[in-house]
Amino acid sequence: MKSLASSSDYGSLLSLYDTWMFDCDGVLWHGDRLIEGAVDVLRYLRAQKKNIIFVTNNATKSRQSYKEKFDKLGVQADVNEIFGSAYASAVYLSSVVKLPKDKKVYVIGESGLEHELREEGIQHVGGTDPADNTLGPFSLKSFVLDPSVGAVLCGLDTSMNYTKYSKAYQYLTRNEGCLFLATNEDATYPAGDGILPGAGSIIAPLRYTLGRAPTSIGKPNKTMLDCIRAKHAFDPSRTIMVGDRLDTDILFGKNGGVGTLLVLTGVTSEGELTDVEADRIPDFVTGSIGDLAVLAKN
């Protein structure tokens, strides 16, 4: 693990990698506030003919809505450069699991996740359906089990409630072969003004109730990297993952055999680096992605 501090450090790093993969929340921005210097660094990397890919576990937005956020913040990005766990989950269901066309997915999540499922031709129920977004009591007596539900897909859902947990549990325990899937299992995520519970926190009650873990699609799992490889050719030895989390971004890079750069503008603090599991030790550490802007100035 090498701490980067000087212009020569950043110049050496630049020469090692042709493809740069970036997490977004906590790396490029906090909520709707850009991290200082991030745009300059991305612009400089493109000027140096580097390939840029954005890899996020945020499943609340579709790739298109993410593109709109990039545009709003003044960050150059093509929709084909954006890989979110919502998109990866939809591709996993359509192309890996090959969910039959007559089967549906019960969604715990938001509109971005539903959009990506529709784009892959996957039927879904739950999610943003007003009938499921209620704080009223859940009644098994009035619940009608849909036998066509073949998977429960869980992501971050800021309108989570007892009805959604109850319906998901019914499908997972009563529909034979119903898949238990998670877009990602991030315990927290960096919001604009601090840290908030993430998708992993939403999923935790179901894990506990069922006594088993879901199949998780997003970082640090290889499924996400396979999704990227299907769209972009890159040499792992010349590729680096830039992120703010040891347990997702850095582990994702390690699992994929690519270089790793940890930035300290998100979830991970410098103090946490004194005792890190071997498979989560980053190759490089810097305070902020904005630190690389010194290269553009030179």
VEXDREN-2710 file (C-alpha; in Angstrom, 1 decimal):
% VEXDREN-2710
k/r/px/py/pz
1/MET/0.0/0.0/0.0
2/LYS/1.6/3.2/-1.2
3/SER/0.4/6.7/0.0
4/LEU/0.5/9.2/-2.9
5/ALA/1.5/12.7/-2.1
6/SER/3.7/14.3/-4.8
7/SER/3.2/15.2/-8.5
8/SER/5.8/12.5/-9.4
9/ASP/3.7/9.9/-7.5
10/TYR/0.6/10.8/-9.5
11/GLY/2.5/10.9/-12.7
12/SER/3.9/7.4/-12.1
13/LEU/0.4/6.2/-11.3
14/LEU/-0.9/7.6/-14.6
15/SER/1.7/5.8/-16.6
16/LEU/0.7/2.4/-15.1
17/TYR/-3.0/2.3/-16.2
18/ASP/-4.9/2.8/-19.4
19/THR/-8.4/2.0/-18.0
20/TRP/-9.7/3.8/-15.0
21/MET/-12.8/2.5/-13.2
22/PHE/-14.5/5.0/-10.8
23/ASP/-17.0/4.5/-8.0
24/CYS/-19.2/7.6/-7.9
25/ASP/-20.7/8.4/-4.4
26/GLY/-17.9/9.4/-2.1
27/VAL/-15.3/9.5/-4.9
28/LEU/-16.6/12.0/-7.5
29/TRP/-19.4/13.6/-5.5
30/HIS/-21.3/13.7/-2.2
31/GLY/-25.0/13.7/-3.0
32/ASP/-25.4/16.6/-5.5
33/ARG/-22.1/18.2/-4.6
34/LEU/-19.0/17.5/-6.7
35/ILE/-15.7/16.7/-4.9
36/GLU/-13.3/19.5/-5.7
37/GLY/-11.0/18.8/-8.7
38/ALA/-13.0/15.7/-9.8
39/VAL/-14.1/17.2/-13.1
40/ASP/-10.6/18.4/-13.9
41/VAL/-9.1/15.0/-13.2
42/LEU/-11.6/13.2/-15.4
43/ARG/-11.1/15.7/-18.2
44/TYR/-7.3/15.3/-17.9
45/LEU/-7.5/11.5/-18.1
46/ARG/-9.6/11.7/-21.2
47/ALA/-7.1/14.1/-22.7
48/GLN/-4.4/11.5/-22.0
49/LYS/-6.5/8.9/-24.0
50/LYS/-7.4/6.9/-20.9
51/ASN/-10.6/4.8/-20.9
52/ILE/-13.1/5.7/-18.2
53/ILE/-15.8/3.5/-16.7
54/PHE/-18.1/4.4/-13.9
55/VAL/-19.0/1.5/-11.6
56/THR/-21.5/2.2/-8.9
57/ASN/-23.5/0.0/-6.5
58/ASN/-26.3/2.7/-6.4
59/ALA/-29.4/0.8/-7.6
60/THR/-31.9/3.6/-7.1
61/LYS/-31.0/5.1/-10.5
62/SER/-31.0/3.7/-14.0
63/ARG/-28.0/4.3/-16.2
64/GLN/-30.0/6.9/-18.1
65/SER/-31.0/8.8/-14.9
66/TYR/-27.3/8.5/-13.8
67/LYS/-26.4/10.1/-17.1
68/GLU/-28.7/12.9/-16.3
69/LYS/-27.0/13.4/-13.0
70/PHE/-23.6/13.5/-14.7
71/ASP/-24.9/16.1/-17.1
72/LYS/-26.3/18.2/-14.3
73/LEU/-23.0/18.2/-12.4
74/GLY/-21.1/19.0/-15.6
75/VAL/-19.3/15.6/-15.7
76/GLN/-18.7/14.1/-19.2
77/ALA/-20.0/10.6/-19.4
78/ASP/-21.6/8.4/-22.0
79/VAL/-24.4/6.0/-20.9
80/ASN/-22.3/3.1/-22.1
81/GLU/-19.6/4.0/-19.7
82/ILE/-22.0/3.7/-16.7
83/PHE/-22.4/0.4/-14.9
84/GLY/-24.8/0.3/-11.9
85/SER/-25.9/-2.6/-9.8
86/ALA/-29.5/-2.1/-11.0
87/TYR/-28.3/-2.7/-14.6
88/ALA/-26.1/-5.6/-13.7
89/SER/-28.9/-7.2/-11.7
90/ALA/-31.2/-7.0/-14.7
91/VAL/-28.6/-8.4/-17.0
92/TYR/-27.9/-11.2/-14.5
93/LEU/-31.6/-12.2/-14.5
94/SER/-32.0/-12.0/-18.3
95/SER/-28.7/-13.4/-19.5
96/VAL/-27.2/-15.5/-16.6
97/VAL/-30.2/-16.9/-14.8
98/LYS/-32.3/-16.6/-18.0
99/LEU/-35.5/-16.1/-16.0
100/PRO/-38.4/-17.5/-18.1
101/LYS/-40.5/-14.8/-19.8
102/ASP/-43.6/-15.9/-17.9
103/LYS/-41.9/-15.3/-14.5
104/LYS/-41.9/-12.1/-12.6
105/VAL/-39.6/-10.4/-10.1
106/TYR/-40.8/-9.0/-6.8
107/VAL/-38.9/-5.8/-6.3
108/ILE/-37.7/-4.1/-3.1
109/GLY/-36.3/-1.0/-4.6
110/GLU/-36.9/2.2/-6.5
111/SER/-37.8/3.4/-10.0
112/GLY/-34.2/3.1/-11.4
113/LEU/-34.2/-0.6/-10.7
114/GLU/-37.6/-1.1/-12.2
115/HIS/-36.5/0.8/-15.4
116/GLU/-33.5/-1.5/-15.9
117/LEU/-35.7/-4.6/-15.5
118/ARG/-38.1/-3.3/-18.1
119/GLU/-35.2/-2.5/-20.5
120/GLU/-34.3/-6.2/-20.2
121/GLY/-37.8/-7.3/-20.8
122/ILE/-38.4/-8.6/-17.3
123/GLN/-41.8/-8.4/-15.7
124/HIS/-41.9/-7.1/-12.1
125/VAL/-44.3/-6.4/-9.2
126/GLY/-43.8/-4.5/-6.0
127/GLY/-41.2/-1.7/-6.0
128/THR/-43.0/1.7/-6.5
129/ASP/-46.5/0.2/-6.7
130/PRO/-48.6/2.4/-4.4
131/ALA/-50.3/-0.8/-3.0
132/ASP/-46.9/-1.8/-1.5
133/ASN/-45.9/1.6/-0.4
134/THR/-48.1/1.8/2.7
135/LEU/-47.5/2.1/6.4
136/GLY/-50.7/0.2/7.1
137/PRO/-50.7/-3.3/8.6
138/PHE/-50.1/-6.4/6.5
139/SER/-52.7/-9.1/6.4
140/LEU/-52.0/-12.7/5.3
141/LYS/-55.8/-13.2/5.1
142/SER/-56.1/-10.7/2.3
143/PHE/-52.8/-11.4/0.6
144/VAL/-53.0/-13.2/-2.8
145/LEU/-49.8/-15.1/-3.6
146/ASP/-48.7/-14.6/-7.2
147/PRO/-47.3/-18.0/-8.3
148/SER/-45.5/-16.5/-11.3
149/VAL/-43.0/-14.6/-9.0
150/GLY/-39.7/-16.4/-9.6
151/ALA/-37.3/-14.0/-7.8
152/VAL/-37.1/-11.4/-5.1
153/LEU/-34.6/-8.7/-5.9
154/CYS/-33.6/-6.3/-3.1
155/GLY/-31.9/-2.9/-3.5
156/LEU/-31.9/0.3/-1.6
157/ASP/-35.5/1.3/-0.8
158/THR/-36.0/4.5/1.1
159/SER/-39.7/3.7/1.4
160/MET/-39.1/0.3/3.0
161/ASN/-42.0/-1.0/5.1
162/TYR/-43.4/-4.1/6.8
163/THR/-45.7/-5.0/3.8
164/LYS/-42.7/-5.3/1.4
165/TYR/-40.8/-7.5/3.9
166/SER/-43.9/-9.7/4.4
167/LYS/-44.6/-10.1/0.7
168/ALA/-40.9/-10.9/-0.1
169/TYR/-40.9/-13.5/2.7
170/GLN/-44.0/-15.1/1.4
171/TYR/-42.6/-15.5/-2.1
172/LEU/-39.2/-16.7/-0.9
173/THR/-40.8/-19.4/1.4
174/ARG/-43.9/-20.4/-0.6
175/ASN/-42.9/-20.2/-4.3
176/GLU/-40.7/-23.1/-5.0
177/GLY/-37.3/-22.2/-6.5
178/CYS/-37.8/-18.4/-5.9
179/LEU/-34.4/-16.7/-6.1
180/PHE/-33.2/-14.4/-3.4
181/LEU/-31.1/-11.7/-5.0
182/ALA/-29.5/-8.4/-3.9
183/THR/-28.3/-5.6/-6.1
184/ASN/-25.6/-5.1/-3.5
185/GLU/-25.0/-5.4/0.2
186/ASP/-23.4/-2.0/1.1
187/ALA/-24.1/-1.5/4.8
188/THR/-24.0/2.3/4.3
189/TYR/-23.5/4.9/1.6
190/PRO/-22.2/8.5/1.6
191/ALA/-25.0/11.0/1.2
192/GLY/-24.6/14.8/0.7
193/ASP/-24.4/15.6/4.5
194/GLY/-23.1/12.3/6.0
195/ILE/-23.5/8.5/6.0
196/LEU/-26.8/6.7/5.7
197/PRO/-27.9/3.1/5.8
198/GLY/-27.4/1.3/2.5
199/ALA/-29.0/-1.6/0.6
200/GLY/-27.3/-4.2/2.9
201/SER/-29.2/-2.7/5.8
202/ILE/-32.5/-3.0/4.0
203/ILE/-31.8/-6.6/3.2
204/ALA/-30.6/-7.6/6.7
205/PRO/-34.1/-8.4/8.2
206/LEU/-34.8/-10.8/5.3
207/ARG/-31.4/-12.5/5.8
208/TYR/-32.1/-12.9/9.4
209/THR/-35.7/-14.2/8.9
210/LEU/-34.7/-16.6/6.2
211/GLY/-31.5/-17.7/7.8
212/ARG/-29.6/-17.4/4.5
213/ALA/-27.8/-14.8/2.4
214/PRO/-28.9/-13.5/-1.0
215/THR/-26.9/-13.8/-4.2
216/SER/-25.4/-10.4/-4.4
217/ILE/-24.8/-8.9/-7.9
218/GLY/-22.9/-5.6/-7.4
219/LYS/-19.4/-4.9/-6.1
220/PRO/-17.4/-6.7/-4.9
221/ASN/-18.8/-9.6/-6.8
222/LYS/-17.4/-10.8/-10.1
223/THR/-20.8/-10.6/-11.7
224/MET/-20.4/-6.9/-12.0
225/LEU/-17.0/-7.2/-13.7
226/ASP/-18.3/-9.8/-16.1
227/CYS/-21.1/-7.3/-17.0
228/ILE/-18.4/-4.6/-17.8
229/ARG/-16.3/-7.1/-19.7
230/ALA/-19.2/-7.9/-22.0
231/LYS/-19.3/-4.3/-23.1
232/HIS/-15.7/-3.1/-22.8
233/ALA/-12.4/-4.8/-23.6
234/PHE/-9.6/-4.0/-21.1
235/ASP/-6.4/-5.5/-19.9
236/PRO/-6.7/-6.1/-16.1
237/SER/-3.0/-5.5/-15.6
238/ARG/-3.4/-2.0/-17.1
239/THR/-6.7/-1.2/-15.2
240/ILE/-7.3/0.5/-11.9
241/MET/-10.4/0.7/-9.7
242/VAL/-10.8/4.0/-7.7
243/GLY/-13.1/3.8/-4.7
244/ASP/-13.8/4.9/-1.2
245/ARG/-14.8/1.5/0.4
246/LEU/-12.5/-1.3/1.3
247/ASP/-15.2/-3.9/1.5
248/THR/-16.7/-3.2/-2.0
249/ASP/-14.5/-1.0/-4.3
250/ILE/-11.1/-2.3/-3.2
251/LEU/-12.2/-5.9/-2.8
252/PHE/-13.9/-5.7/-6.2
253/GLY/-10.6/-4.6/-7.7
254/LYS/-8.7/-7.4/-6.0
255/ASN/-11.3/-10.0/-7.1
256/GLY/-11.0/-8.8/-10.6
257/GLY/-7.2/-8.7/-10.7
258/VAL/-7.0/-4.9/-11.3
259/GLY/-5.1/-2.2/-9.5
260/THR/-6.8/-0.3/-6.7
261/LEU/-6.7/3.3/-5.5
262/LEU/-8.5/4.3/-2.2
263/VAL/-9.6/7.8/-1.7
264/LEU/-10.5/9.1/1.7
265/THR/-13.4/11.3/0.8
266/GLY/-16.1/8.7/1.4
267/VAL/-16.8/5.9/3.9
268/THR/-13.2/4.8/4.8
269/SER/-11.0/6.9/7.1
270/GLU/-7.3/6.9/7.3
271/GLY/-7.4/5.3/10.8
272/GLU/-9.1/2.2/9.4
273/LEU/-6.0/1.4/7.3
274/THR/-4.0/0.2/10.3
275/ASP/-5.8/-3.1/10.5
276/VAL/-7.1/-4.3/7.1
277/GLU/-7.7/-7.8/5.8
278/ALA/-5.2/-8.9/3.2
279/ASP/-7.7/-9.0/0.3
280/ARG/-8.8/-5.4/1.0
281/ILE/-5.5/-3.6/1.2
282/PRO/-5.4/-1.0/-1.6
283/ASP/-2.4/-0.7/-3.9
284/PHE/-2.5/3.1/-3.5
285/VAL/-4.1/5.7/-1.2
286/THR/-4.7/9.4/-1.7
287/GLY/-6.8/11.9/0.2
288/SER/-9.1/12.8/-2.8
289/ILE/-9.4/12.2/-6.5
290/GLY/-8.9/15.9/-6.8
291/ASP/-5.3/15.4/-5.7
292/LEU/-4.5/14.1/-9.2
293/ALA/-5.5/17.6/-10.6
294/VAL/-1.9/18.6/-10.0
295/LEU/-1.1/16.8/-13.2
296/ALA/-3.4/19.0/-15.2
297/LYS/-1.8/22.1/-13.7
298/ASN/1.6/20.9/-14.6
END
